[in-house]
Amino acid sequence: MGTEPHRILLLEDEPSTLERLRRAVEDHPALSVCGQAMSCREGEALIRSGEYDVLLSDLGFPDGNGIHLIRLSRQLHPQAEIMVITVFADERHVLTAIEAGASGYLLKDGDSSYIGESILQLLAGGSPISASIARHLLQRLKPKAPQPNPDAPPMTPREQQVLELVAKGFSYAEIATTLNISVNTVTSHIKQIYRKLSVNSRGEAVFEASQMGLIRPL
């Protein structure tokens, strides 16, 4: 006996797009449409009453937002995968959909030949995302070079010495002995260093100073 096809629930308010998605799913032998809806109200009814393996949903509907449907699906069918297919490519929509429970995000920017394989990739544990979306997110999430507090004066030579000893793991008492100053003076220098680097701990100070080239990487 053959393996039953994966059940796909389609939610899309534009008739021609819904038909295009349905054909793209049905053309794949491992997939089958088990229901479709063109409004939030109809979609919510199907989510509450039906069983499916993948929810393929738009985000914009005349009577509501697809994010509500994603959250409802995640609540009632936690085992089902969720993939968004939409025209919304901005960061807010993408991140909101992912936070709501979507594991895939495709744009309606071309033919539908990739949809079937994207659904199977989703079912296999992947997270298919349109290339333009992925590139945008990667650029957005790239760490920015740390910047010192623009309102703080430059590090003094003594503060630089203290910072370098902090990076080597010296205690306040050891720094005081090495520089022939009091522990209270060391503490005062540390506070100024934290303020100028906009940090709150020894570890953060060492990391930020290293990133800025104020000390050599350890």
C-alpha positions in Angstrom: 0.0 0.0 0.0 1.4 3.4 -1.0 2.2 6.2 1.3 -0.7 8.7 1.7 0.1 12.2 0.4 0.7 15.0 2.8 -2.5 17.1 3.4 -2.1 20.8 2.6 -4.6 23.5 3.7 -4.6 26.6 1.4 -5.7 30.0 2.6 -5.6 32.7 -0.1 -8.1 35.4 -0.9 -7.3 36.0 -4.6 -9.1 33.4 -6.8 -6.5 33.1 -9.6 -3.6 32.8 -7.0 -5.6 30.3 -5.0 -6.1 28.2 -8.2 -2.4 28.5 -9.1 -1.4 27.3 -5.6 -3.8 24.4 -5.7 -2.4 23.2 -9.1 1.1 23.6 -7.8 0.3 21.4 -4.8 -1.8 18.8 -6.7 0.8 18.5 -9.4 3.2 17.0 -6.8 2.4 13.3 -6.2 3.4 13.5 -2.5 1.0 16.4 -1.8 -2.7 16.8 -1.7 -5.0 19.8 -1.0 -7.4 18.9 1.9 -9.1 22.2 2.1 -9.0 25.8 0.9 -10.5 29.2 2.0 -10.5 32.7 0.8 -11.2 34.6 4.0 -10.1 34.7 7.7 -13.5 33.5 8.8 -13.5 30.5 6.4 -9.9 29.8 7.2 -10.5 29.8 10.9 -13.4 27.4 10.5 -11.2 24.9 8.6 -8.4 25.2 11.1 -10.8 24.5 13.9 -12.5 21.6 12.2 -10.0 19.9 9.9 -6.8 17.9 10.1 -3.8 18.8 7.9 0.0 18.5 7.7 0.8 21.9 6.3 -0.9 25.3 6.4 0.0 27.4 3.4 -1.4 30.8 4.1 -1.4 34.4 2.8 -1.1 37.2 5.3 -3.6 39.8 3.9 -7.3 39.0 3.9 -10.3 41.4 3.4 -11.7 40.4 6.8 -8.5 40.0 8.9 -4.8 39.2 9.2 -3.2 35.9 8.4 -1.1 36.1 11.6 -4.2 35.3 13.6 -4.6 32.1 11.5 -1.0 31.1 12.0 -1.3 31.5 15.8 -4.5 29.6 15.8 -3.0 26.7 13.8 0.1 26.6 16.1 -2.3 26.4 19.1 -4.7 23.8 17.7 -2.4 21.8 15.5 1.1 22.1 16.9 2.3 19.1 14.8 1.4 20.9 11.5 4.0 22.9 9.6 3.1 26.5 8.6 4.4 28.3 5.5 3.5 31.8 4.5 3.2 32.8 0.8 2.6 36.5 0.3 3.5 39.8 -1.3 4.7 41.3 1.9 8.5 41.3 1.9 9.2 43.8 4.7 11.0 42.8 7.9 8.0 43.5 10.1 5.7 41.0 8.4 8.5 38.4 8.1 9.5 38.5 11.7 5.9 38.6 13.0 5.0 35.6 10.9 8.0 33.6 12.2 7.3 34.6 15.8 3.7 33.5 15.4 4.8 30.0 14.3 5.6 30.0 10.6 8.7 28.0 9.6 8.7 29.0 5.9 8.2 32.3 4.1 7.8 32.5 0.3 7.0 35.5 -1.9 4.5 35.5 -4.8 7.1 36.8 -7.2 7.3 34.2 -9.9 6.0 30.8 -11.1 4.8 28.2 -8.7 7.1 25.4 -9.7 9.1 25.7 -6.5 6.1 25.5 -4.1 5.8 21.7 -4.0 9.5 21.2 -3.3 9.4 24.0 -0.7 6.6 22.2 1.1 8.5 18.9 1.1 11.6 20.7 2.4 9.4 22.2 5.2 8.1 18.7 6.1 11.7 17.4 6.2 12.6 19.9 8.9 13.8 22.8 6.7 12.8 26.4 6.6 12.3 27.5 3.0 12.6 31.2 2.7 12.6 33.3 -0.6 16.2 34.3 -1.5 15.5 38.0 -1.3 14.0 37.6 2.2 16.9 35.5 3.4 19.4 38.1 2.1 17.6 40.9 3.8 17.5 39.1 7.1 21.1 38.2 6.9 22.1 41.8 6.3 19.8 42.9 9.1 21.2 40.4 11.6 24.9 41.0 10.8 26.6 42.3 13.9 27.4 46.0 13.7 30.8 47.2 14.7 30.6 48.4 18.3 30.9 52.2 18.8 32.2 54.0 21.9 29.9 56.4 23.7 30.0 59.4 21.4 29.5 61.8 24.4 32.5 60.4 26.4 36.0 61.7 26.1 38.8 59.5 24.7 40.4 56.9 26.9 43.3 58.3 29.0 46.7 56.6 29.0 46.0 55.4 32.6 42.6 54.0 31.7 44.2 52.2 28.8 46.7 50.6 31.2 43.9 49.6 33.5 41.9 48.2 30.6 44.8 46.1 29.4 45.3 44.6 32.8 41.6 43.9 33.2 41.8 42.1 29.8 44.6 39.9 31.2 42.4 38.9 34.2 44.1 40.9 36.9 42.0 41.6 40.0 41.5 45.2 41.2 44.1 44.7 44.0 46.6 43.3 41.5 46.0 46.2 39.1 46.5 48.6 42.1 49.8 46.9 43.0 51.1 46.8 39.4 50.3 50.5 38.7 51.2 51.6 42.2 47.8 53.2 42.8 45.0 52.6 45.3 42.2 50.1 44.8 39.7 53.0 45.0 41.6 54.7 42.1 41.4 51.5 40.1 37.6 51.3 40.8 37.3 54.9 39.6 39.1 54.2 36.4 37.0 51.1 35.8 33.8 53.1 36.1 35.1 55.6 33.6 36.1 52.8 31.2 32.6 51.2 31.5 31.0 54.6 30.8 33.1 55.3 27.8 32.5 51.9 26.3 28.8 51.9 27.2 29.1 48.5 29.1 28.3 47.2 32.5 30.7 44.3 33.2 34.4 43.3 32.9 33.5 40.8 30.1 31.6 43.3 28.1 34.4 45.8 28.5 37.1 43.4 27.2 34.9 42.3 24.3 34.0 45.8 23.2 37.5 47.1 23.6 38.8 44.2 21.5 36.3 44.8 18.8 37.2 48.5 18.7 40.9 47.7 18.5 41.7 49.3 21.9 43.3 46.1 23.0 44.7 43.2 21.2 42.4 40.2 20.8 43.0 37.6 23.5 
